Amino acid sequence: MKIAFVFPGQGAQAVGMGHDLFESSPAARAAFEQVDAACGVSVSSLCFEGPEAALKETKNTQPCLFATSVAALAACREAGLEPAAVAGHSVGEYAALVAAGAFDLATGAKLVQQRALAMAEAATQNPGSMAAVLGLDASVVKEVCDSLKSSPNLGGGGGPIVVPANDNCPGQVVISGEAEALTEVAPLLKERGAKRVLPLEVSGAFHSPLMESAADVLKPIIDSVAITAPSLPIVANVTAEYESSADEIKANLVAQVAGPVRWTETIQKLTADGYTHFVECGSGKVLAGLIKRTAPDAVVFSVGDSASLAAAIEGLQGRKA
């Protein structure tokens, strides 16, 4: 039995996340305290108490999700659960890199805090949004987005900006870009067979060229950090391939900000290599749903509190037996 740990991204947040782990697991409590110290603010209070409006702000959402994920990771390891490989969705990739030993928890927390601030600023400077496209193959979504670049109605000389941002699972692709371009592309996607195109409540056009200024801000910060080769196989968002060196990790973290999250391919890569069991560490069960749609035979546990941790331990130990 090969177990992969996975870590969620924005959209999984909820007021109260991680509090039960903080109360029940000394290792999880220590993880929250380390994140608070590294960030210089009480990230844990925002996780546990909100308010919801503050938790939804990108500058807060990302550190809070990271804190909850590394706390869940710590609780799993405290209980004897260890991954054989890891991956994270968007900001979840930073928790995955902590799990793989590429950098320590405090370094990860500081990087995530800087990433969140840079992306929030980019969203202010270059407004945009995102939408979920349901029931259409990722290649068709890309083709339709690419076709809009020649549209005479939008974007001036460079064409409108709208791109596939998150290939989450078969039949679910999130697109990202300028609001006008999203409006223009929606009926074209429906003409090609999309069942629905659902606008998302997000504060920016994440994983699109509108985030390039955030990538520029982050590059020297990431380049300055000491990163070591991962001790576990880790699949990168932007390549859907294993990373093996510090240079690869740095380049991919920078590219990831304005580049796509290739989650479908990430899960396909892991399952093709024999990873049959997945533990989602952090808030919610978003990744569990995506994994089951991508790999129906996979066994998935979501660990966000003491009860779900106990269920994961019982389920995995039972299968080992």
N, C-alpha and C positions, 0 to 999 in steps of 0.2 A: 504494500500500500504506500503510494507516494503522495504526500500532502503538500499542497501549496497554500501559503497565506496570501490573501489579497486585501487591499486597503482602499476604501471608498473616497470619492471626490465630492465636490460641491453638489448640493442637492440632497445629501443624506443627513444634513444637520437637523437637530431637534433640541428644543430646550429640555434640559435634564440629562442630556447624553453624558454617559460616563460616571454619573454620580454614584450609582450602585457599586460600580467597580472600585471607585475611590473609597467607599465605605467598607467594602468586603475584602479587598486585596491590598496588602501592604506594598506590593510591587507596583500596582496601578497607581496607588496614592503617590509613591515616590516619582513615578513618571510625570504625573500632573504637576507636582511640585517643581520638578526640573524644568518643565516647559514654562511655568510661571516665572521662575528665576531667570531663565534665558531670555524671555521676552520682556521682562521688566514690568509686566502687568499681570493681573489675575485672569489669565485665560480660563482657568478652571471655574471661576465664578460665572463667567459668561456662558460656559457650557452648562453649568448646573442651574442657573437662575435666569439666564437671558438678560434683558427682555428679547423677545423673538425678533423685533425690528433690528436690534443691534446685532443679533446673531446672523441675520441675513446679509449684513454688510460684508462685502468681500474681504475687507481688511481684517475683519474678525472671524469670518467663517472658516478661512483656511487654517489659521492657527488652532482654532477650536477643533476642527476635524482631525488635524494632525495630533493634537494632545489626546483626543479620545482613542485614536487608532494605536498610538504607541502605548497607551495605558492598557488597552485590550491585549496588545502583543505581550506586554510585561506580565499580565495576569495569566495568559496562556502559558508562557514559559515558566512562570512560577508553579503552575499546575502540571508541568511536565510535557506540554505539547510543543513540538518543535517543527518548523517548516523544512521541507526539502528544497523548496523554491519559493520565490515571492514575486509579486507584481502589484502595482498600485494604479488606480485610475486618476489621472491628472494630479492634483495635489497629493493624492494617496501614494504617488510614487516616492515621495520623500520619506514616508513611514516605511515603505518597502526597503528603501536604501538603508535606513536605520536597522531594520531587521536583518539585512544582509551584511551589516558591519562596514558599509562604505564610509559612513561618518557617524559620530555619536549623536545622542538624542538632543543635546544642547545645540550642537551645530545645525541639526535638522530644523529645530524650532526657530533659530535665528534666520535661516534661509527662507523658511516658509513665511515668516513675518515680513521679510523684505519682499518676497514674491507677491504677497497679498497687497502690500502697499503699492508696489509698482503696477500691478494689474488694475487696482482701483483707480490709480491716477491715469493710466492709459484709457480706461473706460470713460473717464471724465473728458479727456482730451479728444478721444475718437469714439463718439457714442455709437452704439450698435446693440444688437440683441441676438437671440438664438431661437430656434424652433426645432421641434422633434418631427421627423418625417417617418411615418409608420407604413409598413407594408410594401416598401420598395427596396430593391437591391442597392447596395452601396455604390456599385459601379454606375448605375443609372442616375443616382442622386448626383454623383460627381459630374457626369456628362451634362446633366441639365444645368447645374451651377456653372460649369465651364461655358455653356452656350450663352449664358446671360452676359458674358463679357463683351459680346458684340452687339448688345442691345443699344439702340439709338436713344432710348428714353432715360438712361441713367448714367451716372458716374463720370461724365465728361470724357476726357481723352483716355483715361486709364480703364474705363469700364467699371461697372458696379462691383462691390466686394461682397461676395457670398460664397462660402466654401463648406464642404463637409468637415465638421469639427470633431465629432465623436462617433466612430463606428462602434456602437455599443453591443449589438447582437444582430443576428439576421433579422431584417425587417424593422430595425430601429436605428436610424442615423440622425444625429443632431447636426443641423446646419447653423452657421454663424456668419454675421456680417452686418452691413448697413441696414437700418430698418426698412428703407425704401426698397432695397434689393430683396429683402426677405418677403416683402409684400408682393413684389413682381414675380418671384420665383415660385411662390406657393401654387398658383393655378397651373403653372407648367409642370410641376411635379405631380399634381393630381391628374393631369392629362396623360402622364406616363404611367399611371397606375397606383400612385400613393393613396392609401386609404384615408389618411388624415395628415394635416400639417398643423401642429399645435405650437403656438407661441409659448415660450417659457418665461417664467418670472425670474429673470436674471438682470444683473446690473451692467452687463457689458457683453461684447462680442468675443468671448473667450475662445482661444485656440483658432484665431483667424489673424490675417495680416493687420487688423486693427490693434493687435497686441504687440506689434513689433517694437514699439517704444519701450514697453515693459521688458522685453527680451534684451534690449540694448542696455537698460539700467541694470539688469541682473547679471549680465555677462561678466563684468569685472568683479562683482561680488562672488559669484560662483568660482571664477578662475582663482580667486585668492584663498579659497578654502582648501584645507588638507583633506583629500579624498583618497581612500585606499581601494584596491581591487576588492570586489565583493567576495564574501566567503560562501555565498549561496548563489545558485543560478537566479538571475533577475532579468525579466523581460521588460525592455524599454517601451514606453508609449509610442514614440515617434517612428520606431523601426520595427516593432513587434519581433525583435531578435534579442538574444541574450547579450548583456553587456559584460565585458571582462576586464576593462581597464578604467583607471581614473579619468583619463582623457575622454574616453567614450561617454562616461557618465556626465562629465561637465558639458560636453557638446550637446548631449541629448536633453539635459535639463534646460539649457538655453533654448534649444529648438522647440521644446515642448510647449512653451508659453504661447507661441503663435502658430504652432503646428498641430496636426491631428492626434487624437487619442485613438490608437488602433486596437481597441479592446477585443473585438471579435477575433482578430488574428492572434492576439495575445493568448486568449483562452484556447484557441485552436492549436497554437504552438505547444502550450503546456499539456493539453490532453493527448496530442500526437506523441509527446515524449513520455507518456505513461503516468502523468499526474491525474489521478482519479478522484481525489478528495481535496476539497477546498474549504478553508476556514476564512470567513470574512471578518476582519478585525476592525471594530469601530462602530459608528452609528448606523442604525438602519439595516435594511436587507436588500438594498438596491442591486448590489453586485450579485447576490445570490440568484435573483431573478434573471439577470442578464446571462449568468453562467449556465443556468438550466435551459435557457432558450438556445444557447450556443452549443452546449454539450449535454443533451438530455440525460445521459447515463451517469453524469458526474454526481457525486455526493457532496452536498454543500451544507456547512454550518455557519451561522452568523453569530458572532460573539460580541455582545455589547453590554452585558450585565452578568451577574453571578449565575442566574438561572440558565441563561443560554450557554455560558461557559461549562456548567455542569452537564448540560445536554450534549455538548460537543465532546466532552471527555468520555461520557458514557457511550456515545455513538461510535467514537473512534476506537475506544478500547474493546467494545463489543465486536467490531469488525476485525480487530487484530486477533482476538481470541478465536 
